[in-house]
Amino acid sequence: MDKVRSADGTPIAYTRVGHGPAVILVDGALSFRKQSINAALATALAGDFTVYTYDRRGRGESGDIPPYTTEREIEDLAALVAETGGPVRLYGTSSGAALALAAADAGVPVEKLALYEPPFIVDDTRPAIPADYERTLDELVAADRRAAAVRYFMRTGVGLPAVVVAMMRFMPAWSTLTSVAHTLPYDVAFVAPYEKGVPYPESSWAAVKTPTLVMDGGRSRPWIRNAARALAGLLPGAEHRTLDGQTHIVKAEALAPVLTEFFR
């Protein structure tokens, strides 16, 4: 494990494995290096690439200097890109895909961009987030009601059934999820503007010109698959691909060959 300093001085912890061109993997909500589906993916890609995984600010072994802004998270990623010598191949999953997309749009040097199921809502195949969604989540976090914040995020943001969310508190990982609940507003800041149930504004991510692959899982819910297809149609020259049999929790063995082909 090493650390790099972001522009505001926040230490960002990262791990590097493998040899070859640099690839950075960006986690989604409630994930960090020791609790991430990207850990297996890093191992799977390490034979062809130098793979960087990192703890987003406020998680794991990274710091968190307030106040939070999305620009600071982009600066965190930019600092890691600079550490690799950049430009990089960048992959993000879920809200991490939204962060990766925003970073590319902000001018972080990205050679190729791969996104898996950014959780945008662009049609009426599921309810849009309520108008007070961000405020309610902020209030729960400010009151240190961590379990309630995770439940609210899972029900209202992710759209999981109530019975599924109720059972989650009996899972071994529940304490890990609640330990980073204070970072949920960070993820929501990147996705909430595109969870209104309406098409993307045509000007969205207009600066992204890099080759981009947008993916979804064949067993994922229609709303998130529709958002992925629409995003691929919006970005110039972007490619869309569905991974058969996959859900939002994509398996490394299904994803790694696709990323290897695209990133080469």
Beta strands, then each sheet from edge to edge (+ up, - down):
strand 1: 2-5
strand 2: 11-18
strand 3: 22-26
strand 4: 50-54
strand 5: 88-93
strand 6: 110-116
strand 7: 212-217
strand 8: 239-243
sheet 1: 1+ 2- 4+ 3+ 5+ 6+ 7+ 8+
end
